[in-house]
């Protein structure tokens, strides 16, 4: 395929999809009304962490499994159980010369988006995750070409003015819908 868009509904498991179908269904209908997800949903993925203290996966360990194909401990952002970086599918795409992006309704430094472009032992190190988005490059280029999401404070003056650095490197910085429509 020329383009791949990988969507992760963080916490969106089978029970969410079933409930959404019931919500969208017409009362008294003999057949379930399809939802917007149904034509795209090709399967589900169940993960469990490789964590000696927990048996319930958090979004960092689950996201790492999605993005790298490797299980790890809860809180890990694309590192193995020895805290060594594991290459993500986004990084593989960038190595092959593809354009990449992260779009999220959460902060860009939140665990689920972060696992695609950062490697750190704790999901709570959001300043360091943002710094990795800027500092870590592949073939001399930033790993992520398009970033849309929250968490501006992690890219601001309290964290090395990363937004200004990205802007200097040619990125458009927008903070609202009108600015986005103009870029």
C-alpha positions as CSV (number, residue, x, y, z in Angstrom):
1,X,0.0,0.0,0.0
2,X,1.1,3.5,-0.7
3,X,-0.4,4.9,2.6
4,X,-1.2,3.3,5.9
5,X,-3.2,4.9,8.7
6,X,-3.1,3.0,11.9
7,X,-5.7,4.0,14.4
8,X,-5.6,3.0,18.0
9,X,-8.7,3.5,20.1
10,X,-7.0,3.6,23.4
11,X,-9.1,1.4,25.7
12,X,-11.6,0.7,22.9
13,X,-12.2,-3.0,23.3
14,X,-14.9,-5.4,22.2
15,X,-17.3,-4.2,25.0
16,X,-17.0,-0.6,23.8
17,X,-17.8,-1.6,20.2
18,X,-20.8,-3.7,21.3
19,X,-22.2,-0.9,23.5
20,X,-21.8,1.5,20.6
21,X,-23.7,-0.8,18.3
22,X,-26.6,-1.0,20.8
23,X,-26.5,2.8,21.2
24,X,-26.7,3.3,17.4
25,X,-29.2,0.6,16.8
26,X,-32.8,1.5,16.1
27,X,-35.2,0.3,18.9
28,X,-37.1,-2.8,17.8
29,X,-34.8,-3.4,14.8
30,X,-34.4,-7.1,14.0
31,X,-30.9,-6.5,12.6
32,X,-28.1,-4.6,14.3
33,X,-27.4,-1.2,12.6
34,X,-23.7,-1.0,11.4
35,X,-21.5,1.6,12.9
36,X,-18.8,3.8,11.3
37,X,-16.2,1.3,12.7
38,X,-17.7,-1.9,11.3
39,X,-16.4,-1.6,7.8
40,X,-12.8,-0.9,9.0
41,X,-12.7,-3.3,12.0
42,X,-10.8,-6.4,10.8
43,X,-10.0,-7.9,14.2
44,X,-8.9,-7.1,17.6
45,X,-5.7,-7.4,19.5
46,X,-5.4,-8.5,23.1
47,X,-2.2,-7.7,25.0
48,X,-0.9,-8.4,28.4
49,X,2.2,-6.8,29.9
50,X,5.4,-8.5,30.7
51,X,5.4,-7.0,34.1
52,X,6.4,-8.9,37.3
53,X,4.2,-6.7,39.5
54,X,1.0,-6.3,37.4
55,X,-1.1,-8.6,35.2
56,X,-3.3,-5.8,33.8
57,X,-1.7,-4.0,30.9
58,X,-1.5,-0.2,31.0
59,X,-1.5,1.9,27.8
60,X,2.3,2.2,27.7
61,X,2.9,-1.5,27.7
62,X,-0.1,-2.2,25.4
63,X,1.0,0.6,23.0
64,X,4.5,-0.7,23.0
65,X,3.2,-4.1,22.0
66,X,1.2,-2.5,19.2
67,X,4.0,-0.3,17.9
68,X,7.0,-2.6,18.3
69,X,5.6,-6.2,18.4
70,X,7.2,-6.7,21.8
71,X,5.7,-7.0,25.3
72,X,7.2,-5.0,28.1
73,X,6.4,-3.8,31.7
74,X,3.7,-1.3,32.5
75,X,4.9,2.3,32.1
76,X,7.5,1.5,29.5
77,X,7.6,3.6,26.3
78,X,9.0,1.4,23.6
79,X,11.8,-0.2,25.7
80,X,12.1,-3.8,26.6
81,X,12.2,-5.2,30.1
82,X,15.9,-4.3,30.3
83,X,15.0,-0.7,29.3
84,X,16.7,-1.0,25.9
85,X,14.9,0.8,23.0
86,X,12.8,-1.3,20.6
87,X,12.2,0.0,17.0
88,X,8.6,1.1,16.3
89,X,6.6,0.7,13.1
90,X,6.7,4.5,12.7
91,X,10.5,4.4,12.9
92,X,10.7,1.6,10.4
93,X,8.5,3.6,8.0
94,X,10.7,6.7,8.4
95,X,13.8,4.6,7.7
96,X,12.1,3.6,4.4
97,X,11.6,7.2,3.5
98,X,7.9,7.4,4.3
99,X,6.2,10.5,5.8
100,X,5.0,9.9,9.3
101,X,2.5,11.5,11.7
102,X,0.9,11.3,15.1
103,X,-2.6,12.6,15.7
104,X,-4.2,12.3,19.1
105,X,-7.0,13.7,21.2
106,X,-4.7,13.3,24.1
107,X,-1.3,14.9,24.8
108,X,1.3,14.0,22.2
109,X,3.5,12.9,25.1
110,X,0.8,10.6,26.4
111,X,1.7,6.9,26.5
112,X,-0.2,5.7,23.4
113,X,1.2,8.2,20.9
114,X,4.6,8.4,22.5
115,X,5.3,4.7,22.0
116,X,5.6,5.3,18.2
117,X,8.4,7.9,18.4
118,X,10.1,7.8,21.9
119,X,12.0,5.3,24.0
120,X,12.0,5.8,27.8
121,X,11.7,3.8,30.9
122,X,8.7,5.7,32.4
123,X,5.6,7.2,30.7
124,X,5.7,9.9,33.3
125,X,8.8,11.5,31.8
126,X,6.8,13.7,29.4
127,X,9.4,16.5,29.1
128,X,12.0,13.9,28.0
129,X,9.5,12.3,25.6
130,X,8.9,15.7,24.0
131,X,12.7,16.3,23.8
132,X,13.1,12.9,22.1
133,X,10.5,13.9,19.5
134,X,12.8,16.8,18.6
135,X,16.3,15.4,19.2
136,X,16.0,11.8,17.9
137,X,16.3,11.7,14.1
138,X,16.4,9.1,11.3
139,X,18.5,9.8,8.3
140,X,19.0,13.4,9.6
141,X,15.2,14.1,9.8
142,X,12.8,14.3,12.6
143,X,11.0,11.0,13.1
144,X,7.5,12.6,13.0
145,X,6.5,14.9,10.1
146,X,3.1,15.8,11.4
147,X,2.1,16.1,15.1
148,X,-1.4,17.1,16.1
149,X,-2.5,16.8,19.7
150,X,-2.4,18.4,23.1
151,X,0.4,18.9,25.5
152,X,1.8,22.2,24.4
153,X,3.3,22.8,27.8
154,X,5.8,20.0,27.1
155,X,7.0,21.8,24.0
156,X,7.2,25.3,25.6
157,X,9.7,27.5,27.3
158,X,9.7,25.3,30.4
159,X,11.1,22.5,28.3
160,X,13.8,24.0,26.1
161,X,11.4,25.9,23.8
162,X,10.9,22.8,21.6
163,X,8.0,24.4,19.7
164,X,10.3,27.3,18.6
165,X,13.0,24.8,17.6
166,X,10.4,22.8,15.5
167,X,9.3,26.1,13.9
168,X,12.9,26.9,13.0
169,X,13.1,23.5,11.4
170,X,10.1,24.3,9.1
171,X,7.2,23.0,11.1
172,X,3.9,25.1,11.3
173,X,2.9,25.6,14.9
174,X,-0.9,26.0,15.4
175,X,-2.9,26.3,18.6
176,X,-6.5,26.4,17.4
177,X,-8.8,25.3,14.6
178,X,-8.6,28.5,12.6
179,X,-4.8,28.4,12.5
180,X,-4.9,24.8,11.5
181,X,-7.3,25.6,8.6
182,X,-4.9,28.3,7.4
183,X,-1.8,26.1,7.3
